């Protein structure tokens, strides 16, 4: 009794796992005979998306929700603190904190194997996105007028050329 089925089909009553032929090349039956995914690659027409690598819980499942998601909470709380400092008329310090929070998020994504909801895309894409945006915000915070802490010589010429040109 060999039955050919799709991934979404449930095993029928009395059917043994060895009696099931799975057509989907990325699925195989588990111990109960239900097809399960054995790879992160999906067929052309998907119904769901792969969880990002590192997207598991950052703490055991019996821990409270904030403890399981400490990486994203740390980044969001630091961003919130930066926005609060910015609202209290300390623009340079506030935006610097926001940029540092994103850079810290990139470091967490790189160093911690399971970062929970901080994992949005693949590890490389998350690190590139968090670090690129974070470094850009930090650089802008350092170049804020008056009295910029970071001066890039060609930017004044570039700005003058685009406005007068």
C-alpha positions in Angstrom: 0.0 0.0 0.0 2.0 2.9 -1.3 0.4 6.4 -1.2 1.8 9.4 -3.0 1.0 12.6 -1.2 1.8 16.3 -0.9 3.5 17.8 2.2 0.3 19.2 3.6 -1.5 15.8 3.6 -1.9 14.1 6.9 -1.2 10.4 7.2 -4.3 8.2 7.0 -5.4 5.9 9.8 -3.5 2.6 9.7 -0.8 3.9 7.4 2.8 3.2 8.4 5.6 5.7 7.8 7.4 3.3 5.5 4.2 3.1 3.3 4.4 6.8 2.5 6.1 8.2 -0.6 6.7 11.9 -0.3 6.8 13.7 -3.7 8.2 16.9 -2.3 12.0 16.6 -2.4 12.6 18.9 0.6 10.3 16.9 2.9 10.6 13.5 4.6 8.3 11.7 7.0 9.0 12.0 10.7 8.5 9.2 13.3 4.7 9.7 13.2 4.7 9.6 9.4 4.0 13.3 8.9 6.1 15.0 6.2 8.6 17.5 7.7 11.1 19.8 6.3 14.7 18.7 6.3 16.2 21.7 4.6 15.7 25.5 4.6 15.2 25.5 0.8 11.6 25.8 -0.3 9.9 24.8 -3.6 8.9 27.5 -6.1 5.4 28.1 -4.7 5.7 28.4 -1.0 3.0 28.8 1.7 5.4 30.0 4.4 8.9 31.4 4.9 11.9 30.0 6.6 12.7 31.2 10.1 16.0 33.2 10.0 19.0 31.3 11.2 19.5 32.3 14.8 15.8 33.0 15.1 15.3 30.6 18.0 14.7 31.6 21.6 17.6 33.4 23.2 16.7 31.7 26.5 15.0 28.3 27.4 11.3 28.0 26.5 10.2 28.0 30.2 11.8 31.4 30.8 9.5 34.4 30.8 9.0 36.2 27.4 11.3 39.2 28.2 14.1 36.8 29.1 13.7 34.8 25.9 13.9 38.0 23.8 16.6 39.9 25.6 18.6 40.8 22.5 15.8 42.7 20.7 14.7 44.2 24.0 18.2 45.5 24.7 18.4 47.1 21.3 14.9 48.6 21.4 15.4 50.0 25.0 18.7 51.6 23.9 17.0 53.1 20.8 14.2 54.3 23.0 16.6 55.9 25.4 18.4 57.6 22.5 15.1 59.0 21.2 14.2 60.3 24.7 17.6 62.0 25.0 17.1 63.5 21.5 13.6 64.8 22.6 15.3 66.4 25.6 17.3 68.6 23.3 20.5 66.5 23.2 20.4 65.7 19.5 24.0 64.6 19.1 24.0 62.3 22.1 20.6 60.8 21.4 21.3 60.0 17.7 24.7 58.6 18.8 22.9 56.2 21.2 20.5 55.2 18.4 23.4 54.4 16.1 25.3 52.5 18.8 22.2 50.4 19.5 22.1 49.3 15.9 25.8 48.5 15.9 25.3 46.5 19.1 22.4 44.7 17.4 24.8 43.8 14.6 27.4 42.5 17.1 24.7 40.5 18.9 23.5 39.0 15.6 27.1 38.0 14.8 28.2 36.6 18.2 25.0 35.1 19.8 23.8 32.0 18.2 20.1 32.4 19.0 18.9 36.1 19.2 15.2 35.6 19.0 13.3 38.3 17.2 16.5 40.2 16.4 16.9 37.7 13.6 14.9 39.0 10.7 16.7 37.8 7.6 19.8 35.8 7.0 22.7 36.4 9.4 24.8 38.2 6.8 21.9 40.4 5.7 21.0 41.3 9.3 24.6 42.1 10.2 25.1 44.2 7.1 21.9 46.1 7.6 22.3 46.8 11.3 25.9 47.7 11.1 25.5 49.9 7.9 22.5 51.8 9.3 24.2 52.1 12.8 27.5 53.3 11.5 25.7 55.8 9.2 23.7 57.2 12.1 26.8 57.4 14.3 28.7 59.3 11.6 25.8 61.7 11.1 25.6 62.3 14.8 29.3 63.1 14.9 29.0 65.5 11.9 26.1 67.5 13.4 26.5 71.3 13.5 27.6 73.3 15.4 31.1 72.2 16.2 31.1 68.8 14.5 33.3 66.1 16.1 34.0 64.5 12.6 34.9 66.6 9.6 35.0 65.1 6.1 36.8 67.6 3.9 35.2 66.8 0.5 31.6 67.1 1.9 31.7 70.9 2.0 32.9 71.0 -1.6 30.3 68.5 -2.7 27.5 70.4 -1.0 28.8 73.7 -2.5 29.0 72.1 -6.0 25.4 70.7 -5.8 23.9 73.9 -4.6 25.7 76.4 -6.8 26.2 74.2 -9.8 
